Amino acid sequence: AIRKGTMGQAKVPVGKKLNSKQKKQNLQLPLEDSLSSLKLPNHVAVIMDGNLRWAKSRKLPHIQGYREGVISLRELVRCCCEWNISAVTVFAFSFDNWKRPVSEVEALFALMEQVLKQELPALQEGGVRLHFFGDLERLPTSLQVAMRRAVTATSANDRLVLSLALGYSARQDILRATKRVAALVASGEMKSADITSDTINQHLSTHTLIPEVGDPDLLIRTSGEQRLSDFLLWEMAYTEFYFTDVLWPEFREPQLREALHVFAKRNRRFGMH
């Protein structure tokens, strides 16, 4: 189950200047001490990068890196639930990941199915609603069945929306949406002059997600890479980016706190002065 944690650290007075050691300790403080006064994102997107590098550096099987990454995702969801962040969207499997060895892809999908079944009771108890998007029809049938059951089982939950992008490519998504709109124009169902950004939104695979939780406010990418890798290109036009060298299996509550502190310092103008 998702439970509130207690770190038991001393409270730091507001406005007090911290040295480097105190700043590090402050990342371990309970929410009411270190985050409550900050403006937190409503929707956090994550590119969970570095699982394989983590495993290789320890001479472990690749799948062990993904297993450890599941713990990081569980920790992320727990924290976001406790801190009233409404939505988390993660890049679980990209369109380009299909190019990886078949054995690796099959092992990853088997792990996804196993974790989905194991975590479902805790997600239900914690009020987490599951959502999936991407090229889902290409996934193994048994995984698709498990996903549909999980979506149905959590459909009434309203504490946090956890969305997983699977077989997803933002470019392909935008291309498909554009073709659908073009077909509507060609058939006379709408005029080209009536096309707006909302028209495109309605034909993206995120069309049921974004109207509810909004575009991502913050993108976190781990492992030192600083690119979007074809993830939510349309939806992240005004998203704040946070890049960290920490590998995803090592990204836990202290690292999330640090990302949120950095986000809170950003001045989001949305084109205004």
C-alpha positions as CSV (number, residue, x, y, z in Angstrom):
1,A,0.0,0.0,0.0
2,I,1.1,3.6,-0.4
3,R,1.9,5.0,3.0
4,K,3.1,8.3,4.2
5,G,6.7,8.2,5.4
6,T,8.4,10.0,8.3
7,M,12.0,10.9,8.0
8,G,12.4,12.4,11.5
9,Q,14.9,15.1,10.5
10,A,15.1,18.5,12.3
11,K,13.2,21.4,10.9
12,V,15.2,24.1,9.0
13,P,14.0,27.6,9.7
14,V,12.4,29.4,6.7
15,G,14.8,31.8,5.1
16,K,17.9,30.5,6.8
17,K,20.9,30.2,4.5
18,L,22.2,26.6,4.2
19,N,25.7,25.3,3.6
20,S,26.2,22.4,1.2
21,K,25.9,19.8,4.0
22,Q,22.7,21.3,5.3
23,K,21.3,21.5,1.7
24,K,21.9,17.8,1.3
25,Q,20.3,17.0,4.6
26,N,17.3,19.2,3.7
27,L,16.5,16.9,0.8
28,Q,15.7,14.3,3.5
29,L,13.3,16.4,5.4
30,P,9.5,15.6,5.7
31,L,7.3,17.3,3.1
32,E,6.0,19.9,5.6
33,D,9.6,21.1,6.2
34,S,11.1,21.2,2.7
35,L,8.4,21.2,0.1
36,S,5.1,22.6,1.5
37,S,6.0,26.2,0.8
38,L,6.9,25.4,-2.8
39,K,4.8,25.4,-6.0
40,L,4.8,21.8,-7.0
41,P,4.0,20.5,-10.5
42,N,0.6,19.0,-11.2
43,H,1.8,16.6,-13.8
44,V,5.3,15.1,-13.9
45,A,6.7,13.2,-16.9
46,V,9.7,10.9,-16.6
47,I,12.1,9.3,-19.1
48,M,13.4,6.4,-16.9
49,D,16.9,6.1,-18.4
50,G,19.9,4.2,-17.2
51,N,18.5,0.7,-16.2
52,L,20.9,-1.2,-18.5
53,R,23.9,0.9,-17.5
54,W,23.1,0.3,-13.9
55,A,23.1,-3.5,-14.5
56,K,26.2,-3.5,-16.6
57,S,28.2,-1.5,-14.1
58,R,27.4,-4.2,-11.5
59,K,27.9,-7.1,-14.0
60,L,24.3,-8.1,-13.5
61,P,21.8,-9.4,-16.1
62,H,20.0,-6.6,-18.0
63,I,16.6,-7.6,-16.5
64,Q,17.9,-6.9,-13.0
65,G,18.3,-3.2,-14.0
66,Y,14.7,-3.1,-14.9
67,R,13.7,-4.8,-11.7
68,E,15.5,-2.2,-9.7
69,G,13.9,0.5,-11.9
70,V,10.5,-0.8,-10.8
71,I,11.4,0.0,-7.2
72,S,12.2,3.6,-8.3
73,L,8.9,3.9,-10.1
74,R,7.1,2.6,-7.0
75,E,8.9,5.2,-4.9
76,L,8.0,8.0,-7.4
77,V,4.3,7.1,-7.3
78,R,4.3,6.9,-3.5
79,C,5.9,10.3,-3.1
80,C,3.7,11.9,-5.7
81,C,0.6,10.5,-4.0
82,E,1.8,11.9,-0.6
83,W,2.6,15.3,-2.0
84,N,-0.7,15.7,-4.0
85,I,0.9,15.6,-7.4
86,S,-2.0,14.6,-9.7
87,A,-0.4,12.8,-12.6
88,V,2.8,10.9,-13.5
89,T,3.5,9.9,-17.1
90,V,6.5,7.6,-17.8
91,F,8.2,6.5,-21.0
92,A,8.1,2.8,-20.3
93,F,8.9,1.5,-23.8
94,S,9.6,3.6,-26.9
95,F,8.8,2.8,-30.5
96,D,12.6,2.6,-31.1
97,N,13.0,0.1,-28.3
98,W,11.6,-2.5,-30.7
99,K,15.0,-2.5,-32.3
100,R,16.6,-4.1,-29.2
101,P,17.3,-7.9,-29.1
102,V,14.1,-10.0,-29.1
103,S,15.1,-11.8,-25.9
104,E,15.5,-8.5,-24.1
105,V,12.2,-7.2,-25.3
106,E,10.4,-10.4,-24.3
107,A,11.9,-10.4,-20.9
108,L,10.9,-6.8,-20.3
109,F,7.3,-7.4,-21.3
110,A,7.2,-10.5,-19.1
111,L,8.4,-8.3,-16.2
112,M,5.9,-5.6,-17.0
113,E,3.1,-8.2,-16.9
114,Q,4.3,-9.7,-13.6
115,V,4.7,-6.3,-11.9
116,L,1.4,-5.1,-13.2
117,K,-0.4,-8.0,-11.5
118,Q,1.7,-7.8,-8.3
119,E,1.3,-4.1,-7.8
120,L,-2.4,-3.8,-8.7
121,P,-3.7,-4.3,-5.1
122,A,-1.4,-1.6,-3.8
123,L,-2.3,0.7,-6.6
124,Q,-6.0,0.2,-5.9
125,E,-5.6,0.8,-2.2
126,G,-3.5,3.9,-2.9
127,G,-6.1,5.5,-5.2
128,V,-3.9,5.3,-8.3
129,R,-5.6,5.1,-11.7
130,L,-3.7,3.5,-14.5
131,H,-3.7,4.7,-18.1
132,F,-1.8,3.4,-21.1
133,F,-1.1,4.9,-24.5
134,G,1.0,4.2,-27.6
135,D,1.0,1.4,-30.1
136,L,-0.6,-1.0,-27.7
137,E,-1.9,-3.5,-30.2
138,R,1.7,-4.6,-31.0
139,L,2.3,-5.7,-27.4
140,P,2.0,-9.4,-26.3
141,T,-1.7,-10.4,-26.0
142,S,-1.3,-11.5,-22.4
143,L,0.2,-8.1,-21.5
144,Q,-2.7,-6.3,-23.2
145,V,-5.2,-8.4,-21.2
146,A,-3.4,-7.5,-17.9
147,M,-3.4,-3.9,-18.9
148,R,-7.1,-3.8,-19.7
149,R,-7.9,-5.5,-16.4
150,A,-5.8,-3.0,-14.5
151,V,-7.4,0.0,-16.2
152,T,-10.8,-1.4,-15.4
153,A,-9.9,-2.2,-11.8
154,T,-8.5,1.3,-11.1
155,S,-11.0,3.3,-13.2
156,A,-12.7,4.9,-10.1
157,N,-9.5,5.9,-8.4
158,D,-8.8,9.7,-8.2
159,R,-5.7,10.3,-6.1
160,L,-3.2,10.1,-9.0
161,V,-3.2,9.2,-12.7
162,L,-0.2,7.0,-13.6
163,S,0.2,6.8,-17.4
164,L,2.6,4.5,-19.2
165,A,3.7,5.1,-22.8
166,L,4.3,1.8,-24.5
167,G,5.5,1.4,-28.1
168,Y,5.2,5.1,-28.2
169,S,6.6,7.6,-30.7
170,A,5.6,11.3,-30.5
171,R,6.4,11.8,-34.2
172,Q,4.3,8.9,-35.2
173,D,1.5,10.1,-33.0
174,I,1.5,13.6,-34.5
175,L,1.7,12.0,-38.0
176,R,-1.3,9.8,-37.4
177,A,-3.3,12.8,-35.9
178,T,-2.5,14.9,-38.9
179,K,-3.6,12.2,-41.3
180,R,-6.9,11.8,-39.4
181,V,-7.6,15.5,-39.6
182,A,-6.6,15.6,-43.3
183,A,-9.1,12.8,-43.9
184,L,-11.9,14.8,-42.2
185,V,-11.1,17.8,-44.4
186,A,-11.0,15.6,-47.5
187,S,-14.4,14.1,-46.7
188,G,-15.9,17.5,-46.1
189,E,-16.6,16.9,-42.4
190,M,-14.6,20.0,-41.5
191,K,-12.9,22.9,-43.2
192,S,-9.2,23.4,-43.2
193,A,-9.7,27.0,-41.8
194,D,-11.3,25.4,-38.7
195,I,-8.3,23.4,-37.8
196,T,-6.8,24.5,-34.4
197,S,-4.3,23.1,-32.0
198,D,-7.3,21.6,-30.1
199,T,-8.2,19.7,-33.3
200,I,-4.8,18.0,-33.2
201,N,-5.0,17.4,-29.5
202,Q,-8.3,15.5,-30.0
203,H,-6.6,13.0,-32.4
204,L,-3.4,12.3,-30.4
205,S,-3.1,9.1,-28.3
206,T,-3.1,11.4,-25.2
207,H,-6.5,12.9,-26.1
208,T,-8.2,11.4,-23.0
209,L,-5.3,12.1,-20.6
210,I,-4.3,15.8,-21.2
211,P,-7.8,17.4,-20.9
212,E,-8.0,15.9,-17.4
213,V,-4.5,16.5,-16.0
214,G,-3.0,19.1,-18.4
215,D,0.3,19.0,-20.2
216,P,3.3,17.9,-18.2
217,D,4.7,20.7,-16.0
218,L,8.0,19.0,-15.3
219,L,10.0,16.4,-17.3
220,I,12.7,14.5,-15.4
221,R,15.2,12.5,-17.4
222,T,17.8,10.4,-15.6
223,S,21.3,9.0,-16.6
224,G,22.8,12.2,-17.9
225,E,21.1,12.2,-21.3
226,Q,19.7,15.6,-22.3
227,R,17.2,15.0,-25.1
228,L,13.5,14.2,-25.4
229,S,14.0,11.0,-27.5
230,D,10.6,11.3,-29.3
231,F,8.6,11.6,-26.0
232,L,5.5,13.9,-25.8
233,L,6.9,16.4,-28.3
234,W,3.5,18.1,-28.8
235,E,2.5,18.0,-25.2
236,M,5.7,19.4,-23.7
237,A,5.9,22.7,-25.5
238,Y,6.0,24.6,-22.2
239,T,7.3,21.9,-19.9
240,E,10.3,22.6,-17.6
241,F,13.2,20.1,-18.1
242,Y,15.3,18.6,-15.4
243,F,18.2,16.4,-16.3
244,T,20.3,14.4,-13.8
245,D,23.3,12.1,-14.0
246,V,21.6,9.7,-11.6
247,L,20.7,6.4,-13.2
248,W,17.0,5.5,-12.9
249,P,17.4,2.6,-10.5
250,E,19.1,5.0,-8.1
251,F,16.5,7.8,-8.5
252,R,14.6,7.7,-5.2
253,E,12.9,10.2,-2.9
254,P,15.9,12.5,-2.2
255,Q,16.5,12.9,-5.9
256,L,12.9,13.6,-6.6
257,R,12.9,16.2,-3.9
258,E,15.9,17.9,-5.5
259,A,14.1,18.0,-8.9
260,L,11.0,19.6,-7.3
261,H,13.2,22.2,-5.6
262,V,14.8,23.1,-8.9
263,F,11.3,23.2,-10.6
264,A,10.0,25.5,-7.9
265,K,12.7,28.1,-8.7
266,R,11.8,28.2,-12.4
267,N,9.9,31.3,-13.6
268,R,7.3,29.9,-15.9
269,R,6.2,32.8,-18.1
270,F,4.4,31.0,-21.0
271,G,5.5,33.7,-23.4
272,M,4.7,36.6,-21.0
273,H,7.1,39.1,-19.5
